Amino acid sequence: MEEEIVITQYAVETWMKTVATGEFHYKNVLGLERVLTPREDNRLRGIILELCKAEICESVGRRDGWYRVVDNGVAPLDFTKLRHTDFPIVLPFDLRKLVFIYPDTTIVVAGSKSSGKTGFLYRTAKLNMPNIDRIKIKLLSCVEGGQEMMYDRFKAMGIDLAVIPKFIYPVDENYHDHIKDKNTIYLIDYIDVPDEGESFFKIGALVKKVDHKLQGLNSVAVVGLQKPLGRDTAFGKEQTLKVASLYLAMDSQKLKIVDAKVPANKKLHPKNMQWTFVYDNEGTDFLNITPYQEEY
């Protein structure tokens, strides 16, 4: 007969404070993944209930048995160490003439299929390369289409990826894990979820994770998202709008500012401004950019 485990409140609380990360199931506490005896199970659940009452942890409420550790260690903001507030990122369409971009913020480019979303990110890399001594560039890419296509598209912009310092990283999930560097423009192509339907709600949470990792780095992320044709918001809908300092929508030959938190000119808010454009042959530049006004 297998010996019963002695589970103490001290051991469970110590595990939560030193080992637990994110959400966890109570059977994972102290590495108790094996089937607990009814007595052990009741003991462990009782201890966790007491720790919830003490606000050490809380139920996440989605499914029975799942919890998270309550974070009580946050430090107050120190406003004596403010940085220069304008982040020196250059964007296509001369958007910086219209929008102010703070450091540690996220720009979202939501594009329908073949609308130019990837081209926007590549062009942003090109436009910011003259400042690479001050602001690094990291393109986190799923490399859709393969390395050869990516090489050709950058070569059409005058960038030989075999010669310049490496700045492209093959990443197709958990992009927030790679956001660690200060003074960096992160270009993310693109955040998606593995399956359709209800999973699309996760996209907004993934964008928020990216934004959270930027805090304190004096860096900015430009995040590509997929969206349905003709709709302003990406898959994930309004949840993807929440943290964006600038939110753009792209359809075939059209770009729209869906939202901008801070206009460059306080007397001219660029929300809902739109432009039409055409690609060059390689799809790496935007030509014939013309203001567009919807007819009602």
N, C-alpha and C positions, 0 to 999 in steps of 0.2 A: 504494500500500500504506500502510495506516494505521500511524503511528509507535507503537511500543510504549511503554507508560507505565513510568517508573521508580518503583517502590514501595519506600519505605524504612520500616524499623521505627520510626524517630523520627516520621515523618509519621503512621503508623497509630496509634501510642500517643497522639500529640497529639490526633488526631481523637477517639479514645475518651474522653479526659479533658476535652475542651472542647466537643464537638458531640453525642456519643451520648447518647440518653435512652432508658431502658427497654431492651427487647430489640431487637436489630438483626440483619439478615442480613449476612454478610461481604461480599456484593457491593455493599452500600450504603456501605461504608467509603470515605471520601474521595470520595464521590459517584460511585463506579464502577458505576453501574447498568447501563451498557452491557455487552455480552457481552465478557468478558475472554478474551484469548488463553490457550491452555493454559499457557504459560509464566508469564503474569501471574497466572493463577489459582493455580498452584502456589506462586508466590512469596508471594502474599497469604495463602494458607492456612498456609504455613510460618511467616510472621511472627506470625499470630494464635496458632498453636500455641505459639510461644515466649512470647508475652505471657500465655497461659494458664498456662504453667509458672511465670512470674514473678508470678502471681496479680493481673495487671492486669485480666483478663477471665476469663470462664468460659463453657462451653457450657451452654445452658439445657436440653439433653437431650431436648427434645420432638421436634425435627426437625433433620436435618443442616444445618449452616451457620448456626444461630442462636446468638447469644451475648448476654451482658450484661456491663457493666462492674462490677467488684468495688468496693464502696464501702468504702474504708479511712479515710475522713475523719471518722468519727463522733466527737463530743466526749463526754466523760463527763458524767453527770447531775450537776447542781448542786443538792444538797438544802438549801442555805442560803437558797433563794428559794422556799420552799413557800408556796402561797396558802391562803386559807381553803378548807377541803376540801369543804364541802357546797355544791353548785351549786343556786342558788335557783330551780329549775324547779318549777312546779305541774303536777300530772298529774290527769286524770280518775280517778274511783273512789277518791279520797283515797289514792292509791297511795304518796304520800310519807310517810304514817304507817307504812308497812311497809318501804320500801326507801330506802336511802341512795344518792345519786347524786353521784359525784365529777365535777369538771370534766374536760373533754377525753375524755368517754366517749360511747358510743353506746347508745341504747335502740332495740330492734327491736319493731315491732308487726306480727306476721304474721297476716294475716286472709284467710279464704276470701271468695269473691265475695259482695258485699252484706252483709258481717258487721258493718260499722261502722268499718273501718280508717281510711277518710278522715275520717269523723266524729270519731274519736279525735284525729286530727291537728288538725282544725279547732278542736275543743274545747280542745285544749292551747294553741292560739294565743289563744283567747278568755280562758282562765284566766290567762295570763301577761301580758296587755296592761296591767293595772294597774302592772306593774313595768317597763314599756317604757323608762323613763328610765334604768334601770340595766342591763337586759338586753334587747338588741334581738331581734326576731323576724324570721326569713326563711323563708318557705314556698316551697320549690322544688317546683313542681307540674307534672305533665303536663297539667293542666287537662282531665281526662277528663270529658266531659259538657258542656264549653263554659263560657265566661265567665259567661253568664247564669245557669246553674245554680249556679255557685260564688257569684255575687253574692247570689242568693236564699237560699242556705244560710247565708251569713254574716249577711244581713239578718235572718233568723229568730233569730239570736243577739244582735241589737241592734247589729251592726257594719255600717255603711254603707261599703262598699269605695270608693265614689266620693268620700267625704269624708275618711276617715282617711288618714294618710301611707301611701304605697305600701309593701307588704312582701311581695307575692306575685310570684314570678318564674317565667316559663314555661320549665321545664327538663324534658327527658324522657330524658336520658342524660348520662353523665360528670358526675354530680352532684358528685363530689369536686373538679372544677375550680372550683366556685363557693364552696368553703369556705375563706374567707380572713380573716373578721372576728373580732375578739376580743369576748368578753362577748355571745355571740349564741346563741339557740336556733334551730337549723336543723331545719325540719320537711320531710321528703322524702317526697313522694307521687307515685310510689313507684318503687323500683328493680325493673326487669324486664330480661329479655333478649329479643332480637328473634325468636328461634325456640325451639322446644321440644327435648326430648330431652337430648342430652349438654351443650348450652349452659347448662343450669340450674346446672351446677357453677360457672359464672362469677359467680353472684349473691353467694356468700360472699366472693369476692375483691373484688367491688365494694363490699360493706359494709366490708371491711377497709380499702379505699382511703379511704373516708369517715372512718373512725376514725383513720387515720394523719394525715390532713390537720387533724384537730382538735387534735393535740398542741401544747401551748403557747399555745393561743388562749383558754383559760378559757371554752370554749364546749361545747355539748352538741348532739348530733344525735338526732332521733327519726325513725327510718327505717321507712317502710311497705313491707311485702313481701307478695306473694301466696302463699297456701298452699292445699293441697288440703283439702276439707271433711273434718273429723274427725281431722286429723293436727295434732300440736303444732308441727311445724317447717315452715318455708316451703319453696318450691321452692329447691333447693340444699341442703336437709336440714341435717345437723349442721354443715356448713361455715358456715352462717349464725349459728350459736350462739357461735362462738369469741370474738368481741370484745365481745359485748353485755354491758353492765353490768346491763341488765334486758331480759328477753325475754318478750313477751306473745303469746298466741295468742287470736284472736277467731274464733268461729263465730257463727251466727245466735243472738242473744240470750244469748251466753255469752262471758265473758272469763276467761283463765287465766294465772297467773304460771308460765311454764315454767321460768324460772331467774332468780335475783337474786343477784348476786355479793356484795352487802353488805346485810344486813338493817338496818333502822332500830333494831330492838330485838334485841340479841344473843341474847336468850332465846327469840325467836320468829322462826323462819325462814319466810318467806312462800312458798317454793317449792311449787308445785302448788295453791296457794289459787285458788279459782274463785268467780265470781259470775254470776248471771243478771241480765238487765236488759231493758228495752224502750226503743225510741226514742220521742222525740216525733214529731210528724207530719213534720217536715222532716228528721229524722235527724241533728240537730245537738246533741242532748243525750241523756244516759243516765238513764233514770228507773226507779223501782222496783228499785233495785240490792239484790240479796239474796244472801247467801253460799250457795254451792252445794256439796254433798258428793256425790261419785259413789257409787253403790251397787254393792257387790261381791257 
